[in-house]
Amino acid sequence: MYDLRGNNAPSTERPELPERPKRLKDEPEEQYHKSHWIAIAVLAVAIGGLCWYGYPTLKQAPAMLAQFPTFQKSLEGMNARLAETEAQLKAWGSGQKDLQDHVARVEKTMALRFQGVRKQMQDASDKIYQRVHGEVVTQAQATQTELARLQSTSETDRANVEKLQTEVATLREETARQAEQLRNVKNDMEREVSTRDQQLATLHEQVGRDSRDLDGLNKKLAVKRVEFEVTRNHSQQLTDEVSLGVTGTDVSHRRITGWMWVMPDRRTIWLRGQGAQQPVTFYGRDGKRRELVITNVARNSVSGYLVLPADGSSAMTASLSKGD
């Protein structure tokens, strides 16, 4: 300090400051120490609570990470089985179509063969009848000619006439026998044709039964696939009885969140974390199985397909237009 009264030398006197009261000096320091220790205690309690709460989750984390490759392999196996099932369904449909074509070709071939055999038998019968009839007519004409010639002969030839009459009687008996044989042949041919008709009718009936059984099997195994694409935060009517709504998508894990509305039961099926290629199986009022499969998860849309029974038991029309 400098003395302002005229002496420029520094003053050696120390100014006296008023002494603070002891209470005002010590109380803030004690309060500061108390607040410091309270904050340390609260922080320690918070750290202990966090460790206690997060310890089970941290303990399960290695097991969850170890299960992730197994879960991914399971998803790949399910994708492979789904592709194999689709290939088998396509191969089954192709085989059934080939079988139907083969049955149609066999039926057509049998019909053509039967018509050919029947025509051949009819032609043979007509030829035999015409040949025998021609022979009988020719013999009858020869006999009449011979009788006319014999009648014009003289009385000296009566013995020859009697002989000729005997020959004529014999010839007539032979002609009668041939006519009887012709009738028997014709009856046999008619019976054979009738038997062939019955056999063909039986074959047609058997082929019809086989075709009906095949159609019934096809109806039981046939399915209908309805493709769809639904925008996030929107809903879409996939068929007359099924609607799908998407409220959220997880592209990294290929999962969606949403719901399904099933009519006429007025049933809601919630989809929480539904993964791609994981079918959602449900049954309609007819007791038949239906499946919803998500194939692709994008940021703003979800696509997949709905598998339905294709026997026409319920009127289902695919509605692929987007709607709220």
C-alpha positions as CSV (number, residue, x, y, z in Angstrom):
1,M,0.0,0.0,0.0
2,Y,1.1,3.6,-0.6
3,D,0.6,6.5,1.6
4,L,-1.4,9.1,-0.3
5,R,-0.7,11.8,2.1
6,G,2.6,12.8,0.5
7,N,5.1,10.1,1.3
8,N,5.8,8.0,-1.8
9,A,7.6,5.3,0.1
10,P,5.6,2.2,0.6
11,S,3.9,2.0,3.9
12,T,5.0,-0.8,6.2
13,E,1.9,-0.6,8.2
14,R,-0.7,-3.4,7.5
15,P,-4.2,-2.1,7.4
16,E,-6.5,-3.6,9.8
17,L,-9.5,-5.5,8.3
18,P,-12.6,-6.1,10.3
19,E,-12.8,-9.6,11.5
20,R,-15.6,-11.7,10.1
21,P,-17.7,-13.4,12.5
22,K,-16.7,-17.0,13.0
23,R,-20.2,-18.3,12.3
24,L,-20.4,-16.7,8.9
25,K,-17.0,-18.1,7.9
26,D,-17.5,-21.7,9.0
27,E,-21.1,-22.5,8.1
28,P,-20.7,-22.4,4.2
29,E,-17.7,-24.7,4.4
30,E,-19.5,-27.3,6.5
31,Q,-22.5,-27.2,4.1
32,Y,-20.2,-27.6,1.1
33,H,-18.7,-30.8,2.6
34,K,-22.1,-32.2,3.5
35,S,-23.4,-31.7,-0.1
36,H,-20.3,-33.2,-1.6
37,W,-20.7,-36.4,0.5
38,I,-24.4,-36.6,-0.3
39,A,-23.7,-36.4,-4.0
40,I,-21.0,-39.1,-3.8
41,A,-23.5,-41.4,-1.9
42,V,-26.3,-40.8,-4.4
43,L,-23.9,-41.6,-7.3
44,A,-22.7,-44.8,-5.6
45,V,-26.3,-45.9,-5.1
46,A,-27.1,-45.2,-8.7
47,I,-24.1,-47.1,-10.0
48,G,-24.9,-50.1,-7.7
49,G,-28.6,-50.1,-8.9
50,L,-27.5,-50.1,-12.6
51,C,-25.1,-53.0,-12.0
52,W,-27.8,-54.9,-10.2
53,Y,-30.4,-54.3,-12.9
54,G,-28.2,-55.0,-15.9
55,Y,-26.2,-58.0,-14.5
56,P,-28.8,-60.7,-15.6
57,T,-28.9,-59.2,-19.1
58,L,-25.2,-58.9,-19.4
59,K,-24.9,-62.5,-18.1
60,Q,-27.2,-63.8,-20.8
61,A,-25.6,-61.8,-23.6
62,P,-22.9,-64.4,-24.5
63,A,-25.5,-67.2,-24.6
64,M,-27.7,-65.0,-26.9
65,L,-24.7,-64.2,-29.1
66,A,-23.8,-67.9,-29.3
67,Q,-27.4,-68.8,-30.3
68,F,-27.5,-66.3,-33.2
69,P,-25.6,-68.5,-35.8
70,T,-27.8,-71.4,-34.9
71,F,-30.9,-69.2,-35.4
72,Q,-29.5,-68.0,-38.7
73,K,-28.9,-71.6,-39.9
74,S,-32.4,-72.5,-38.8
75,L,-33.8,-69.7,-41.0
76,E,-31.7,-70.8,-43.9
77,G,-32.9,-74.4,-43.4
78,M,-36.5,-73.2,-43.3
79,N,-35.9,-71.2,-46.6
80,A,-34.5,-74.3,-48.2
81,R,-37.4,-76.5,-47.1
82,L,-39.9,-73.9,-48.3
83,A,-38.2,-73.8,-51.7
84,E,-38.2,-77.6,-51.9
85,T,-41.9,-77.7,-51.0
86,E,-42.7,-75.2,-53.7
87,A,-40.7,-77.3,-56.2
88,Q,-42.5,-80.4,-55.2
89,L,-45.9,-78.7,-55.6
90,K,-44.9,-77.5,-59.1
91,A,-43.6,-81.0,-60.0
92,W,-46.8,-82.6,-58.6
93,G,-49.0,-80.2,-60.7
94,S,-47.0,-81.0,-63.8
95,G,-47.2,-84.7,-63.2
96,Q,-51.0,-84.5,-62.7
97,K,-51.4,-82.7,-66.0
98,D,-49.2,-85.3,-67.8
99,L,-51.4,-88.0,-66.3
100,Q,-54.6,-86.4,-67.4
101,D,-53.2,-85.9,-70.9
102,H,-52.1,-89.6,-71.0
103,V,-55.6,-90.8,-69.9
104,A,-57.2,-88.6,-72.6
105,R,-54.9,-90.1,-75.2
106,V,-55.6,-93.7,-74.0
107,E,-59.3,-93.0,-74.1
108,K,-59.1,-91.5,-77.6
109,T,-56.9,-94.4,-78.8
110,M,-59.3,-97.1,-77.4
111,A,-62.3,-95.3,-79.1
112,L,-60.5,-95.2,-82.4
113,R,-59.5,-98.9,-82.1
114,F,-63.0,-99.9,-81.2
115,Q,-64.5,-98.1,-84.1
116,G,-61.9,-99.7,-86.4
117,V,-62.6,-103.2,-85.1
118,R,-66.4,-102.7,-85.3
119,K,-66.1,-101.4,-88.8
120,Q,-63.9,-104.4,-89.8
121,M,-66.3,-106.8,-88.3
122,Q,-69.3,-105.2,-90.0
123,D,-67.5,-105.2,-93.3
124,A,-66.5,-108.9,-92.9
125,S,-70.1,-109.8,-92.0
126,D,-71.4,-108.0,-95.0
127,K,-68.9,-109.6,-97.3
128,I,-69.7,-113.1,-95.9
129,Y,-73.4,-112.5,-96.2
130,Q,-73.1,-111.2,-99.8
131,R,-70.8,-114.1,-100.8
132,V,-73.1,-116.8,-99.3
133,H,-76.2,-115.1,-100.6
134,G,-74.6,-114.8,-104.1
135,E,-73.7,-118.5,-104.0
136,V,-77.2,-119.5,-102.9
137,V,-78.8,-117.3,-105.6
138,T,-76.4,-118.7,-108.2
139,Q,-77.1,-122.3,-107.2
140,A,-80.9,-121.6,-107.2
141,Q,-80.7,-120.1,-110.6
142,A,-78.6,-123.1,-111.9
143,T,-81.2,-125.4,-110.3
144,Q,-84.1,-123.6,-111.9
145,T,-82.3,-123.7,-115.3
146,E,-81.6,-127.4,-114.9
147,L,-85.2,-128.1,-114.0
148,A,-86.4,-126.1,-117.0
149,R,-84.0,-128.0,-119.2
150,L,-85.1,-131.4,-117.7
151,Q,-88.8,-130.6,-118.1
152,S,-88.2,-130.0,-121.8
153,T,-86.6,-133.3,-122.3
154,S,-88.4,-136.3,-123.6
155,E,-90.0,-139.1,-121.6
156,T,-86.9,-141.3,-122.3
157,D,-85.0,-139.1,-119.9
158,R,-87.3,-139.6,-116.9
159,A,-84.7,-141.6,-115.1
160,N,-82.3,-138.8,-115.5
161,V,-84.9,-136.4,-114.4
162,E,-85.5,-138.3,-111.2
163,K,-81.8,-138.5,-110.6
164,L,-81.6,-134.8,-111.2
165,Q,-84.5,-134.2,-108.8
166,T,-82.8,-136.1,-106.1
167,E,-79.7,-134.0,-106.7
168,V,-81.8,-130.9,-106.6
169,A,-83.3,-132.0,-103.2
170,T,-79.8,-132.7,-102.0
171,L,-78.7,-129.3,-103.2
172,R,-81.7,-127.6,-101.5
173,E,-80.9,-129.3,-98.2
174,E,-77.2,-128.2,-98.6
175,T,-78.5,-124.7,-99.3
176,A,-80.7,-124.8,-96.2
177,R,-77.7,-125.9,-94.1
178,Q,-75.6,-123.1,-95.5
179,A,-78.3,-120.6,-94.8
180,E,-78.5,-121.9,-91.2
181,Q,-74.8,-121.7,-90.9
182,L,-74.9,-118.1,-92.2
183,R,-77.6,-117.2,-89.6
184,N,-75.4,-118.8,-86.9
185,V,-72.4,-116.8,-88.1
186,K,-74.3,-113.6,-88.1
187,N,-75.7,-114.3,-84.6
188,D,-72.2,-115.0,-83.3
189,M,-70.9,-111.8,-84.8
190,E,-73.7,-109.8,-83.3
191,R,-73.1,-111.4,-79.9
192,E,-69.4,-110.6,-80.2
193,V,-70.1,-107.0,-81.2
194,S,-72.5,-106.7,-78.2
195,T,-69.8,-108.2,-75.9
196,R,-67.3,-105.7,-77.3
197,D,-69.8,-102.9,-76.7
198,Q,-70.2,-103.9,-73.0
199,Q,-66.4,-104.2,-72.6
200,L,-65.9,-100.7,-74.0
201,A,-68.7,-99.3,-71.8
202,T,-67.0,-100.9,-68.8
203,L,-63.7,-99.4,-69.8
204,H,-65.3,-96.0,-70.3
205,E,-66.9,-96.2,-66.8
206,Q,-63.6,-97.2,-65.3
207,V,-61.7,-94.4,-67.0
208,G,-64.5,-92.0,-65.8
209,R,-64.0,-93.2,-62.2
210,D,-60.3,-92.8,-62.4
211,S,-60.7,-89.3,-63.8
212,R,-63.1,-88.4,-61.0
213,D,-60.7,-89.8,-58.4
214,L,-57.9,-87.8,-60.0
215,D,-59.9,-84.6,-60.1
216,G,-60.8,-85.1,-56.4
217,L,-57.2,-85.6,-55.5
218,N,-56.1,-82.5,-57.5
219,K,-58.8,-80.5,-55.7
220,K,-57.5,-81.7,-52.3
221,L,-53.9,-80.9,-53.1
222,A,-54.4,-77.7,-55.2
223,V,-53.5,-74.4,-53.7
224,K,-53.8,-70.8,-54.8
225,R,-51.1,-68.2,-54.3
226,V,-51.9,-64.5,-53.9
227,E,-49.0,-62.1,-54.2
228,F,-49.2,-58.8,-52.3
229,E,-47.2,-55.6,-51.4
230,V,-48.4,-53.4,-48.5
231,T,-47.0,-49.9,-47.7
232,R,-46.0,-49.2,-44.1
233,N,-48.7,-47.6,-41.9
234,H,-51.3,-48.8,-44.4
235,S,-53.6,-51.8,-44.7
236,Q,-54.7,-53.8,-47.7
237,Q,-57.5,-56.3,-48.4
238,L,-55.7,-59.4,-49.8
239,T,-58.9,-61.5,-50.4
240,D,-62.5,-61.3,-49.6
241,E,-61.8,-62.7,-46.1
242,V,-58.2,-61.6,-45.3
243,S,-56.8,-58.1,-44.8
244,L,-53.2,-57.1,-43.8
245,G,-52.0,-54.0,-42.0
246,V,-48.3,-53.0,-41.5
247,T,-47.4,-50.6,-38.7
248,G,-43.6,-51.0,-38.6
249,T,-40.7,-52.6,-40.4
250,D,-37.2,-53.7,-39.3
251,V,-35.0,-53.9,-42.4
252,S,-31.8,-55.1,-40.6
253,H,-33.6,-58.0,-39.0
254,R,-36.2,-58.5,-41.7
255,R,-39.1,-58.3,-39.3
256,I,-42.4,-56.5,-39.4
257,T,-45.1,-55.4,-37.0
258,G,-48.8,-55.4,-37.9
259,W,-52.0,-57.3,-37.8
260,M,-54.3,-59.6,-39.9
261,W,-58.1,-59.3,-40.0
262,V,-59.9,-62.6,-40.9
263,M,-63.5,-62.7,-42.0
264,P,-66.2,-63.8,-41.5
265,D,-65.0,-64.8,-38.0
266,R,-64.0,-61.1,-37.3
267,R,-60.7,-62.5,-35.9
268,T,-57.5,-60.4,-35.5
269,I,-54.1,-62.0,-35.7
270,W,-51.3,-59.7,-34.3
271,L,-47.9,-59.8,-36.0
272,R,-45.3,-58.8,-33.5
273,G,-41.7,-59.1,-34.8
274,Q,-42.8,-61.4,-37.6
275,G,-39.7,-62.5,-39.6
276,A,-39.4,-63.0,-43.3
277,Q,-39.9,-66.5,-44.7
278,Q,-41.6,-67.6,-41.4
279,P,-45.2,-68.6,-42.4
280,V,-48.1,-67.5,-40.3
281,T,-50.5,-70.5,-40.4
282,F,-54.3,-70.1,-39.7
283,Y,-57.5,-71.9,-40.6
284,G,-60.7,-70.6,-42.0
285,R,-64.3,-71.5,-41.1
286,D,-64.1,-74.4,-43.6
287,G,-61.3,-76.0,-41.6
288,K,-58.7,-75.7,-44.4
289,R,-55.2,-74.4,-43.9
290,R,-54.0,-71.0,-45.0
291,E,-50.5,-69.4,-44.8
292,L,-49.2,-65.9,-44.9
293,V,-45.5,-65.6,-45.9
294,I,-43.4,-62.4,-45.9
295,T,-40.7,-62.6,-48.6
296,N,-39.2,-59.1,-48.5
297,V,-39.0,-56.3,-45.9
298,A,-38.2,-52.8,-47.2
299,R,-38.1,-49.5,-45.4
300,N,-41.5,-48.3,-46.5
301,S,-43.2,-51.5,-47.8
302,V,-43.6,-55.3,-47.2
303,S,-44.2,-57.9,-49.9
304,G,-45.0,-61.6,-49.8
305,Y,-47.8,-64.1,-50.7
306,L,-50.9,-65.7,-49.3
307,V,-51.5,-69.5,-49.8
308,L,-55.2,-70.4,-50.1
309,P,-57.1,-73.6,-50.9
310,A,-58.0,-73.5,-54.7
311,D,-61.1,-75.7,-54.6
312,G,-63.4,-72.7,-54.9
313,S,-65.0,-73.4,-51.5
314,S,-64.9,-69.6,-50.7
315,A,-65.0,-66.8,-53.1
316,M,-61.6,-65.2,-52.9
317,T,-60.6,-62.5,-55.3
318,A,-57.0,-61.1,-55.1
319,S,-57.0,-57.3,-54.6
320,L,-53.5,-56.1,-55.3
321,S,-54.2,-52.4,-55.4
322,K,-52.8,-50.4,-52.4
323,G,-55.3,-48.9,-50.0
324,D,-55.4,-47.3,-46.5
